[in-house]
Amino acid sequence: MVYQIVNPYTNQVEKVYDNHTDDDVEKTLAKAHDLYQQWRKDTILKRVDILKQVSQVLTDHVDEIATAITKDMGKRFVEAKGEVLTSADIANYYAEHAYEFTGTKTFDSRMGKAQLVPRPIGIIMAVEPWNFPIYQLMRVFAPNYLLGNPMVYKHASNTPGSAVIFEEMLKKAGVEEGACTNLFVSYEQVNQIIADPRVQGVALTGSERAGSEIAAEAGKNLKRSSLELGGSDPFIVLDDANLDEIQKIIGAARLFNAGQVCTSSKRFIVTEKNYQGILDMLTEAFANVKIGDPFDDSTTLAPLSSYKAKKNLVKQVEKAIENGATLAYGDMASNQGEDSFFRPVILTNITQDNPAYYEEFFGPVGQVYQVKDEQAAIDLANDSVYGLSGVLFTGSVEKGEALAKQIETGSVHVNSYGGTLAELPFGGVKRSGYGRELGSLGMETFMHQELIVSREKPIDLEETTGGFV
């Protein structure tokens, strides 16, 4: 596996990195394990202060880090800065809530004083994607650092600059050596790392295929795992929806990060009353994008992460059209060049026998479906192998909340475009994965909750349990 920066805007190779050897991996794991043994005996006090400093360092160096992100995977510089600041917020959030999330829970029991004591489990292996190369790392690092689980990570091969600068910024903040280490390794080495007894958990964000392989390796070695995979998220518009509010966000709902977001609104499911209006609205948003240099503030649509990603998306759209989908907006001829830009398109009339019906389109492709009523909208939303997130617009919040509970997905945003915040747990169901990151649940993913029961004198088992233990 070659780790290199290929600037998506220029398609030029800017830097190639050497892979880490098996000896490098062993030294990394040994150092991390030694740190884990030390942390098991320490309080989190020092780590809370250091995590606050991590937040500050990311904020102070936002332009430098954002530049690395944009050169790596091509997103707009303004979006990259937002990613860095969101990552800083995550670090600060866990520092602010550290004692709440890691406090001992006590409860009454006939056996005596019972306590659940949060404990670390060991080294966590993170395998992370390219679309949010700093944010994805922070989601795993922050809670596990506080808890006392050292982290090693394999980043995507096309975002090595982000992988390196993340580790550098942690060092600037005072994070201990061995607490979070980047490894440029092969998938074979990843499997070896997962199998290592010092590694006790695996977190992956990526494709369904990668998730299946990582989960299998983790299961074979009896390791905990957390998977955040793809999504084909619905954007449901019912008869009583406020179209003026939708118009403000419909473009960003699909085109943010050039549409390369697992939780992007990919399937616009609209009742008959509003179908044409939403189709026109989405068409207008797509037609008004300005494609260009991601470092140019006037650019509204950046290139995809690579020329390969663009070619794959072109093939996917062409296959959908060959199987009966209508190209309602866009010109596929304009997407045949050897650059990494994909000009937005809209597909309609996608039937259940079309491969596109169940696929995820990772880029600026909108699918618009017309349905008879709200029940048909819910049924179509649920007719998916994925279940990561979703958006639902309707006139009544109470009605929206009730309908949201019928959608099989990890989260639903009623009358608002979905986003990410440190306090909101994130994850999916079905082929979108399992486990949660962020919020209080993100702290529990790789937490061992040790039960300690104590009393002054031995319990009389005959009296309290009839002799059954």
Buried (B, 14 or more C-beta within 10 A) or exposed (E): EEBBBBBBBBEEEEBEBEBBEEEBBEBBBEBBBEBBEEBEEEEBEEBBEBBBBBBBBBBBBBEEBBBBBBBBBBBBBBBBBBBBBBBBBBBBBBBBBBEEBBEEEEEEEEBBEBBBBBBBBBBBBBBBBBBBBBBBBBBBBBBBBBBBBBBBBBBBBBBBBBBBBBBBBBEBBBBBEBBBBBBBBEBEBBBBBBEBEBBBBBBBBBBBEBBEBBBEBBEEBEBBBBBBBBBBBBBBBBBBBEEEEBBEBBBBBBBBBBBBBBBBBBBBBBBEEBBEBBBEBBBEBBEEBEBBBBBBEEBBBBBBBBBEBBBBBBEBBBBBBEBEBEBBBBEBEEBEEEBBBBBBBBBBBBEEEBEBBBBBBBBBBBBBBBBEEBEBBBEBBBEBEBBBBBBBBBEEEEBBEEBBEBBBBBBBBBBEBBEBEBEBBBBBEBBBBBBBBBBBBBBBBBBBEEEEEEEEEEBEEEEEEEEEE
